[in-house]
């Protein structure tokens, strides 16, 4: 059978697809798919992360209650900064939805001056119910829901936030589009995710150790997006008045092994689909020595940099401010800066 064979009926089903997509489809079929199954496969986003493994990691971390609470420092800090951005918006919301709520870090940082109710959505039931007995300043509702596939009615939400969970989402454009559809006109989305050069010290140390011990580089740390990509994603999702900024949080640890232990206790272990199931002891020891040699502080600790990308996007609404048309300015920049201007 030729690899360019197309299932019966596919020509008509794919007639409206772009040319490049139709050409790619010819090399995608096993020869046994129906036309609908064929298109569904092609439309499915590329899976970088194993979402089931990530759910299990979060559940396992939350089940160790005391240890899990001891490593809440990073999530609590980022959640507080997300709450500050929500507070900067001079509105009081009736209900705010949080995607990827974890154990309730944002709920600790908000109060009844900001909202009446917070809906916490998290795909791990164990993480969602870890602090179920904790009392917060606002009413809290818990829902088991995958943040990659938020399920809300169109134009039903005033505000949606997400704190340190989007870096594990495979289909970020699809998630943001669903959020935009769920927001009312002039509704706001505020997100925070790991990105950029996060954990560059750990990345470089593991890569050098892999090259030294095994002669190649393995997928030890998950890929991260950049701030430029986030701005493009917000625009692609149909958001307006988008804002993106970066913030570095540097945490000092006694050693690289303590850093890795805390990452696992946070439920932030490697969940890349093509990850290796283990790391050899000698590679780990070599990486720890390289980390210490390259980045050690004067007091003997080693730093770990977490670069947080914050984003704000609004659902379009006619009441929002719009830029003036090109050429509508009435003042000359030369006059403003008291310089001579010359017409070309």
Protein Blocks (a to p, Z undefined) as FASTA:
>chain_A
ZZkbccehklmmmmmpcfklmmmmmmmpgolacfklmmmmmmpccdfbdfklmmmmmmmm
mmmmmlmmmmmmmmmmmmmmmmmmmmmpccddfbdcdehklnopmmmmpcfklbmbdcdd
dfblklmmmmmmbccfbdcddddddfklccddehkbfbdcdehkllmcfblmlmmmmmmm
mpcghiacdddddehjehklmmmmmmmmmmmmnopacdfbccdddfklmmmmmmmnopah
iacdddddddddfblklmmmmmmmnopacfbfkbcfbdcfklmmmmmmmmmmmmocfkop
acddddddddddddddfkbccdddehiacbdfklmnopacddZZ
